[in-house]
Amino acid sequence: MPVRPVTHFTWQVLRTVKRSKKPLTGRDLRLAPTRNTKDGSFLTALVDQGLLVAVTGSSDIPFEATFSLTEKGQHAAEYGEYEYDLKPKSAPVPAPAPPAPKATVVAKKKR
């Protein structure tokens, strides 16, 4: 399985969750008030990657939901990297075969 490193910000979020004794809300996990964390999509991305799991709440309102670490998230919080599954490439759809050419009869010339 390939290994993927986590960004510094992601690592900080994971470490914050790891140190906490209870699940933290998404608002508590917004460590830096930047434009990338304004809408909470970073929390949804961490859930999609399998690093966090939503204990309560939904992905519609990520700042109100509470989150805890998964086993993969605990490993990433400790070592700064995690294993991920490769998605199999879908086979390209073959183009339809062109229609067979019509057979033409060529008349022979008499000499």
Buried (B, 14 or more C-beta within 10 A) or exposed (E): EEEEEBEEBBBBBBBBBBEBEEBBBBEBBBEEEEEEBEEBEBBBEBBEBBBBBBEEBEBEEBBEBBBBBBEBBBBBBEEBEBEBEEEEEEEEEEEEEEEEEEEEEEEEEEE
